[in-house]
């Protein structure tokens, strides 16, 4: 039987799609919104095993077996790439649990007057790897003038 790997609370919050930055995570911790086994967690590097411990964020228990999903949407011209707009598009096109929908976010954004594919996922680690400048993920854009 292999031992479960502990992760920092920051890694856990990112992997569940709850936060996208250290600032967001720090805000949750500062405001005492993160509990592990009913203990308030205030340190970003606190380690836990989400498969073995009860983690509650903003009053909701994290489910360790969250299925990671990825959607590719065709963003239409005139649509602003905000989380709310993208989630509304997702709701209109895909049957999705309303409780689950808030864990999804667009990976990046496109300007209002552009069209193109945009990824929407509940996989916070994937989104971080694609978006963070230190990860150097190449992105290509085609522009017609």
N, C-alpha and C positions, 0 to 999 in steps of 0.2 A: 504494500500500500504506500503510494507516494505522498509525502507531506504536502499540505497546501501552502502555497506561497503567499506571504503577507505582502501587502502594498501599502504605500503611504496613503493617508486620507486624501491627499491631493490627487494621486493617481486614480484612486477609486472614484472620486467625484468626476474626473475627466472621463474615465472609461464608461460611466453610466450616463454621460452627456448632460450632467447637471451644471457643470461650469466649463468655461472655455479658457479661463485665465487664472493666474495666481490671485489677482485682485478679487475676482468673484469668490474664489474659495476662501480667501482671508476674510472677506465680508461675512460669509456664512459662519465661519468659526468665531469671529469677533462678536457676532450677534447671537452666539450660542444656539445655532440652528442645526448642529450636527451632534448626534448622540450615538455612542457605540455601547451596546449592552446597558442602556439607560444611564450612561455616564457622558456628561457634556465634554466634547473634545474642542480644544482651543489651539492646538499646535498642528501646523500644516504637515509636519513629517511624522505624525502619530501613525503607527502601523497597525493594520488590521487585516483579517481574512474575511472578505464579504461572504464566503461560502459557509463560514462557521460562526460568525458573529452577527448580531442584529444591529443593522445600521439604519438610523432614522435621520432623514434630512427634511427640514421644513415640515415636520410632523408626519411624513410618509416613510414607511419602511421600504428600503431598497430590496428588490428581488434579485438574488444572485444569478438567476438563470434568465436574464433578459436576452431575448433573441435579437441579435444585431441585424438590422435591415438597412438596405440601401435602395434609393430610388433615384432615377434620372428624370428630371422634368425639363420640358422644352419651355423656357421662359419666353413669353411673348413680349413684343415691343409695348411699352407703356406701363408694364408691371414693375413696381419698385420692389427690389429684392430685400424685403424685411422678413423677419421670421414669421410674423402674422400673415402676410400675403402669401408666402410660400406654403405655410401650413393650411391655409384656406384652399389653395390649389390642390394640395395633397388630399384634403377632406373630400373635395369635389370629384376626385378621380379614383380614389382608392378606398376600399372599406377598411377603416382603421379605428381601433378602440380610442374613444375620446379621452380616456384617462392616460393612455400611452402617448398620445400625439405631442404633448409638450416636451417629451424627451427628444424630439426630432429638431434638427436645425439644418439650414442650408450650409453647404461647405463653400464659402466664398460668396461673391455677389456679382451681379452684372448691372451696369448702368440702366436707367429707366428706358432709354431709347435703343437698347441693344436687345438682340435675341440670341438664344443659344441654350445649350444644355447646362443644367445645374444639378449637382448631387445634393440629395437630402438624406440624412442618416440619423440614427440614434447611437451611432458608434463614435463616441467622443474622442477616443484615441486616434481613430482614422482621421477625423476632421482636424485634430491637432497636428498630425503628421503632414497633412496636405497643406494646411494654412500657415504653419509657423515658419518664419523666414530662415531659421537655423537649419531646417530640414531640406532646404534647397530643392523643393519639388518644382520641376519645370512646368510652366503653364504656357499654352500657345493661344494666341488670339488672331483672328483673321479680320482685317478691317477693309471695307470698301468705301472709297471716298468719291 
